[in-house]
Amino acid sequence: MALPLIFLCQANSIHAGCMSGMEKAKKGETMLAVFESDDAESSVGATTKPRQKRCSSDSSGSACGSRKKPKKASRHTDCKNKSVCLLRKSSVNGTKKQPIEKDEQVAVMSTTGENIPRPNRRLTNFVFYDSDERPQPVEMLEICNMYIAGTILPLDESPDEEKEKGIRCEHFGRLESWAISGFEEGSPVIWVSTEIADYECIEPRNGYKRIYKNFYEKARACIEVYKKLSKSCGGNPNMSLDELVAGVVSSMAQGRKFLSGLSIESFVISQGEFIHDQLIGLDETCKQNDHVFSELPVLAALRDKKGKSKGSLPGKAIASGRVPKRSLRISDEEKKNETKRKVMSATTTKLINRTWGEYYSNYLPEKSEGGRGFQVNEDEETGNEDEETGNEDEETGNEDEEMGNENEEEEEIWNSVLVEMDDSDGVSPIYFVEYMFENLDGRKMVHGRLMLRGFQTVLGSSANEREVFLTNDCMVFDLGDVKQTVIMEIRLIPWGYQHRKANANNDKIDRARAEERRSKGLPLEYYCRSLYWPERGAFFRLPTSTMGLGSGVCQSCKIKETQKEKETFKVNKSKTTFTLKGTEYSVKDFVYLHPHYFAADGKAMDTSKSRKNAGPKPFVVCHLLQIKLSKSFKLADPESTKLKVRRFFRPEDISAEKAHLSDIREVYYSTQIVVVPVMAIEGKCEVRKKHELPAFNAPAEFQHIFFCQSQYDPDTRAIKSSSENMDTDEAACRKRTSECKGGECDKSRLATLDVFAGCGGLSEGLQQAGVSLTKWAIEYEEPAGEAFHLNHPDALMFINDCNVILRAIMSACGDADDCVSTSEATELAEKLDEKDIRNLPRPGQVDFINGGPPCQGFSGMNRFNQGKWSKMQCEMILAFLSFADYFRPRFFLLENVRNFVTFNKGQTFRLTLASLLEMGYQVRFGVLEAGAYGVPQSRRRAFIWAASPEETLPEWPEPMHVFPGPELKINNYAAVRSTATGGPFRAITVRDAIGDLPNIGNGACETTMEYPREASSWYQRKFRGDMSILTDHISKKMNELNLIRWRIAKLLPSWLTNKGKRHNQWKGVLGRLDWEGHFPTSITNPQPLGKVGMCFHPDQDRILSVRECARTQGFPDSYKFSGQMHHKHRQVGNAVPPPLAFALGRKLKEAVERKHSTQSD
């Protein structure tokens, strides 16, 4: 069976939680290429070119199914009203017998058809229109929100007249995407998609046919060009442009008239770019015997013909038939509605452009005839085209001439060799020679440290083939096993923004030299800049002071010995102190014990993924009284050593209500004495009196400090206020109090630039940690930028495209020649106000850059993450990295969704690491769960730290709260341990977070009100602070049908109950939150039918309010949001939880202070 080839033009999801996209057709899988546009809450979109996969046809038809080729439905002659206002009943036509349904889901489920993975239906008597009820061509979904009115029919045509009448549904959608299929069949089939279903377009309404016809003819032109060029259809890919146009015109010549009465030839030429973009999207799935469309000169000639042809469509006609690609300007209407604003290709430095150039081959915008495009030297561009991905630029990798002279005498020390190994898989390993010696047998031996080639690290294919990485794996081998010596240079480049150009010039010379050696067939010359430590998920600066000394001492061996020493269990002679896993414990210490040893039934705790937090329990706080050694063992053994401890109870050990009302740090003294194995210990903590607690008011707990002022009797379950016999750690209290006071007097905070700042969640947490001072912030969406300014009034907020800002900065500093940007970015940068340009940061002023590039393309919540809009948003990571490259700050932090690590098979993640290493940074990567840092929601986020070679790379913060979920790994590396089986503090529940907020109704819109009661939980008291007026406790209004469904479970739609077994029982959809559980991931548009459907209040019939969502993210009640309700939800859903940012900031502060303390010593 021949297979349809489908293109998809898609709008960006309104919320991050919609279902996965249009993946399969009715009878099998369909491969899609996506064009994405803006949504009701996003900033806007222009585009990257499509990349479309094509299924190979299978003679059996079983491997990959096909959607049915559409047959023309009968025309509806009763549609005479051509009123623009489509939604009024007077303008809606149809037969009286045809049932009318307002709810799209009900209409879809009322018509028969397969619904796996999504419903597929036919659509007839349809109109597509915008939010102002004006009919619009299909392509306009890239510019504005569009909706549908029409009749929904089953996908399979039925002889049953009743079934063929279908269900008429007015005003449904939003229209999310369009698609073209029918390439193999030879006749175009247009598909459109909403969030609910995919629809095959059969027949438009009479009044809409003229508008729709233009797009249909464009699709037909694509089909005809495909037939002429595809070998599988008997075409000739080697024909000339004239032959192609003539053949297409002949096939399409059926007496049809085109837009403005132009000839068929003019129409085909005018749509050359559109046709080109559709066909090259088929390349990834082209058949083995077929040509790749992107390589066909004739197709490129058709694309370029439009601008040269006198018969091209005039500008006015083009506007009605197609969407301009990049030249949309921000009109007054667009400024009011950011969903209609544009997106542009990323502005980058040459280093980033070169590093990512091979991957984003379609990244560079088209050259403008007026010369206003990229300002890149032709010789550099030509040279780069010949380089493979493996030969990426090492702009920061070359030493300057002076440093090269200094190290010239030491080059003999940096010896590396290829070693013959039995299990080398065809690639001989490279070892760095630490020293050589003769053993007792007189054999000459070598002690070396393994050096990994780039592709053997997490960098994979993004690494330079000449770069190797030092590791801590060392080995002794016979000198006879050496195959040959290797030329390997240790690169120590001058650090700082002022050395960028000199390093770039040196690197250019080095690349030319390497290319010359390659052309002469000479062996590769390697270089090394970093130490790769996969167990710590990081690339560190080279420890050159301890490398290759030839002294018989290997630093790698010393690290292993130290680690082995830490893992050795030891008890001192007096039996009052022991060492376990590198930590020393003494009698009278307070310790954590694993909760498993105190479970009532003796079984391990439940670590399921349920949103109830009843399973995971925190560590048990105990007081160490005695160390008991087994008499049968002469040496201390952890398996036989026991500990006598006094147990301290927590409020959650008594009841859930007591836990809710009590401070999370409170414990109760008891007389319960137990004996447990030493392996039950999980760490050390402190117990103090309440008045001895540190005064530091942090948004999250980061210290292992508890307080005790009561005694609990587990037998009578009574609590006494007196605790006369309680011992506290007074010495530790005095020491820690002194440290806290001293630590808060930090004189110098890092001058910070926040890119993609949003409403400021990341900046808020970092500043609360006492390490960062955000002086500049960049945000594209105006409501979010205003919210940032409200909360950070001292920061200079630039509400503009970061691409324009970077271009303006580089131009103002005289570095326009190093800037790769679109002509549009250049023009907008030149139009910036002089005052704004003066206020922009300059290299040397910025110590720290942080931000989270738009995640729509990476997020699994976004079913359109393969679309044009999402791909352009993915590209913003290039601009973000270019800020780091140009400013070269001391520290850099990137935040993104968990899927960023796996998106595009990990290539984007690897290129990001490669870019930072190319600049000369130390780099650390990992995935953290926000719920483990004190927020009541599951939110997994990927982070990448970068630190200059002169700084200390920050460690990951320790997770402090128990939270269900597996260990989060990247290449088998977990940044932190999972707390699913225990942690220092209990999880924060839904009741803890929002239980004190007043009752409101569905659609509540009163923005200010008084708190009805005092805060009851520790979390509420912390985040309410001293606020007396509650703001933004407003809720989205949901439609009446969904409201009734929530109230009465029996009214659930049939598709929820009938298809439940195939969709994990639609977990979360139309679900209420559990008071004792936690929230799902906070999203930009909470709605009950989305991928994260559990957004319904635990006991009120409404969706969560803005303030409740803000509480789930860890925003204090004093934090302000801006704009309309959907803007505020978007600001909250896009933010980094401040408690998580605070935890990261604390570790950054430790790294900064560690450097200062080293310098002072």
NORGIPE-V324437 format. One record per backbone hydrogen bond with DSSP energy under -0.5 kcal/mol. CO is the residue of the C=O (numbers start at 1). NH is the residue of the N-H. If there is no record, write none. Layout:
CO NH
CO NH
This chain:
1 58
4 6
7 180
8 10
8 35
9 178
10 37
15 18
17 1091
17 1092
21 23
23 30
25 28
28 25
31 6
33 8
35 10
37 12
39 42
52 284
52 285
58 61
75 77
76 79
78 80
84 86
85 88
88 91
89 92
91 93
95 98
99 168
101 170
102 104
103 107
104 108
105 109
106 110
107 111
108 111
112 155
114 120
119 198
120 155
121 200
122 153
123 202
123 203
124 151
126 205
127 149
128 136
129 147
130 133
133 86
134 130
137 140
138 141
139 142
140 143
140 144
142 38
145 131
146 174
146 175
147 129
148 172
149 127
150 152
150 169
151 124
151 153
152 167
153 122
159 161
160 164
161 165
162 165
162 166
163 166
166 99
167 152
168 101
169 150
172 148
174 176
176 11
177 193
178 9
179 191
180 7
181 189
182 186
182 187
189 181
190 201
191 179
192 199
193 176
193 177
196 119
197 194
198 121
199 192
199 201
200 123
200 202
203 125
203 126
205 208
205 209
206 209
208 212
209 213
210 214
211 215
212 216
213 217
214 218
215 219
216 220
217 221
218 222
219 223
220 224
221 225
222 226
223 227
224 228
225 229
226 230
228 236
230 233
230 235
231 234
235 237
236 239
240 244
241 245
242 246
243 247
244 248
245 249
246 250
247 251
248 252
249 253
252 254
258 261
259 262
262 258
263 267
264 268
265 269
266 270
267 271
269 272
271 275
272 276
273 277
274 278
275 279
276 280
277 281
279 282
280 283
282 285
283 286
287 290
291 293
292 295
293 296
295 297
296 300
297 301
298 302
299 303
300 304
301 305
302 306
303 306
304 308
305 308
305 309
309 312
314 318
315 319
316 320
317 321
318 321
318 322
322 324
329 331
331 335
332 336
333 337
336 338
337 340
338 341
341 45
348 820
349 353
350 354
351 355
352 356
353 357
354 358
356 360
358 361
359 361
360 363
368 371
374 376
377 381
378 382
379 383
380 384
381 385
382 386
383 386
384 387
388 391
389 392
390 465
394 397
400 404
401 405
402 406
403 407
405 408
407 410
407 411
408 411
410 413
410 414
413 415
415 433
416 486
417 431
418 483
418 484
419 421
419 429
421 424
424 427
426 428
429 419
430 451
431 417
431 433
432 434
432 449
434 550
435 447
437 445
439 442
443 439
443 445
444 479
445 437
446 448
446 477
447 434
447 435
448 475
449 432
450 452
450 471
451 430
452 469
453 456
454 457
454 460
457 460
459 462
460 463
464 467
466 527
467 454
468 529
469 452
470 532
472 474
473 450
475 448
477 446
478 481
479 482
481 420
484 418
486 416
486 488
487 526
489 491
489 528
490 492
491 493
496 499
497 500
499 503
500 504
501 505
502 506
503 507
504 508
505 509
506 510
507 511
508 512
509 513
510 514
511 515
512 516
513 517
514 518
515 519
516 520
517 522
518 521
524 526
526 489
527 468
528 491
529 542
530 470
530 532
531 533
531 540
533 536
533 538
534 537
537 925
538 533
539 923
540 531
542 544
543 546
544 547
553 555
554 558
555 559
556 560
557 561
558 562
559 563
560 564
561 565
562 566
563 567
565 568
566 582
570 579
572 575
575 627
576 587
577 572
578 585
579 570
580 583
583 580
585 578
586 589
589 624
590 685
591 622
592 682
592 683
593 620
594 597
595 598
596 599
599 602
611 1078
619 621
620 593
621 648
622 591
622 624
623 625
623 646
624 588
626 628
626 644
627 629
628 642
630 633
637 640
637 641
641 678
642 628
643 645
643 676
644 625
644 626
645 674
646 623
648 621
649 668
650 653
651 654
651 655
655 659
656 660
657 661
658 662
662 1018
663 666
665 707
666 651
667 709
668 649
669 712
671 673
672 647
674 645
676 643
677 680
678 681
680 594
683 592
685 590
686 706
687 729
688 708
689 692
690 693
696 698
703 705
704 686
706 688
707 667
710 669
711 720
712 714
713 717
713 718
718 713
720 711
723 726
728 730
729 733
730 734
731 735
732 736
733 737
734 738
735 739
736 740
737 741
738 742
739 743
740 744
742 745
743 746
747 749
750 773
751 847
751 848
752 754
752 775
752 776
753 755
753 850
754 778
755 852
756 852
757 760
760 764
761 765
762 766
763 767
764 768
765 769
766 771
766 772
767 770
771 750
773 752
773 775
775 796
776 754
777 798
778 756
778 757
779 800
781 785
782 786
783 787
784 788
785 789
786 790
787 791
788 792
792 795
795 797
796 777
796 798
797 799
798 779
798 800
801 804
801 805
802 806
803 807
804 808
805 809
806 810
807 811
808 812
809 813
810 815
811 814
815 818
816 819
818 350
819 375
819 821
820 348
822 826
823 827
824 828
825 829
826 830
827 831
829 832
833 837
834 838
835 839
836 840
837 840
842 845
842 846
845 847
847 890
847 891
848 753
849 893
850 755
851 895
855 858
855 859
859 862
861 18
861 863
862 865
863 21
864 867
866 34
867 871
868 872
869 873
870 874
871 875
872 876
873 876
874 877
875 878
875 879
876 880
877 881
878 882
879 883
880 884
881 885
882 886
883 887
884 888
887 844
890 948
891 849
892 946
893 851
894 944
896 942
897 900
898 901
899 903
902 905
903 906
903 908
904 907
906 910
907 911
908 912
909 913
910 914
911 915
912 916
913 917
914 918
915 919
916 920
916 921
917 920
918 396
922 947
923 539
924 945
926 943
928 930
928 941
929 932
930 933
930 935
931 934
932 960
932 961
935 937
936 1079
937 939
939 930
940 898
941 928
942 896
943 926
944 894
945 924
946 892
947 922
948 951
960 985
967 969
968 975
970 973
972 974
973 970
973 975
979 963
979 982
983 619
985 962
989 993
990 994
991 995
994 997
1001 1004
1004 1035
1005 1007
1007 1032
1009 1030
1017 1021
1018 1022
1019 1023
1020 1024
1021 1025
1023 1117
1024 1027
1028 1011
1030 1009
1032 1034
1032 1107
1034 1106
1036 1003
1036 1038
1036 1103
1039 1043
1040 1044
1041 1045
1042 1046
1043 1047
1044 1048
1047 1049
1048 1051
1049 1052
1053 1056
1053 1057
1054 1058
1055 1059
1057 1060
1059 1062
1059 1063
1060 1063
1060 1065
1061 1064
1063 1066
1063 1067
1064 1067
1066 1069
1068 1071
1071 1096
1074 1077
1075 991
1076 613
1077 990
1079 938
1087 1090
1088 1070
1091 1093
1093 1095
1095 1104
1096 1073
1100 1102
1102 1097
1105 1109
1106 1110
1107 1111
1108 1112
1109 1113
1110 1114
1110 1115
1111 1114
1116 1119
1124 1128
1125 1129
1126 1130
1127 1131
1128 1132
1129 1133
1130 1134
1131 1135
1132 1135
1137 1140
1137 1141
1138 1142
1139 1143
1140 1144
1141 1145
1142 1146
1143 1147
1144 1148
1145 1149
1146 1150
1147 1151
1148 1152
1149 1153
1150 1154
1151 1155
1152 1156
1153 1157
1154 1158
1155 1159
1156 1160
1157 1161
